[in-house]
Amino acid sequence: MELYKELKQLVEEMETDVTEFYGKKKNSTAGTRVRVNLQRVRELAFGIRLEISKIKKERKKEKDATRNN
């Protein structure tokens, strides 16, 4: 859950840079910051996917163990 919170915070923090890049300012440096942050978003999303898979496997094992007892 911590990774999701970090992802959510990062996306919220990117809003200013996204607005500066696409808005009237057309700030290219803001675009670079967005690209760097999007790479971090990708890494966090991958981590969340791994975490979810791990939890699902653990839950399945627990469920199967309770069925067998």
C-alpha positions, 0 to 999 in steps of 0.5 A, a space after each residue: 500500500 505504501 508504493 501506491 501512496 508514493 505513486 499517488 503523491 508523485 502524480 499529484 506533484 507532477 501536475 504543476 510541471 504538466 501544466 507548465 509544459 502544455 499550458 501557455 508557458 510552454 516550459 520545456 524544462 518542465 517537460 523534462 521533469 515530467 518525463 523523469 517523473 513518469 519513469 519513476 511512475 513506471 517503476 512504482 507501477 511495476 513494484 505495485 504489480 509485483 506486490 499484488 501478485 505476491 499477496 494474491 499467491 499468499 492468499 491462495 495458499 492460505 485459502 487452499 490450506 484452510 480447505 485441506 484441513 
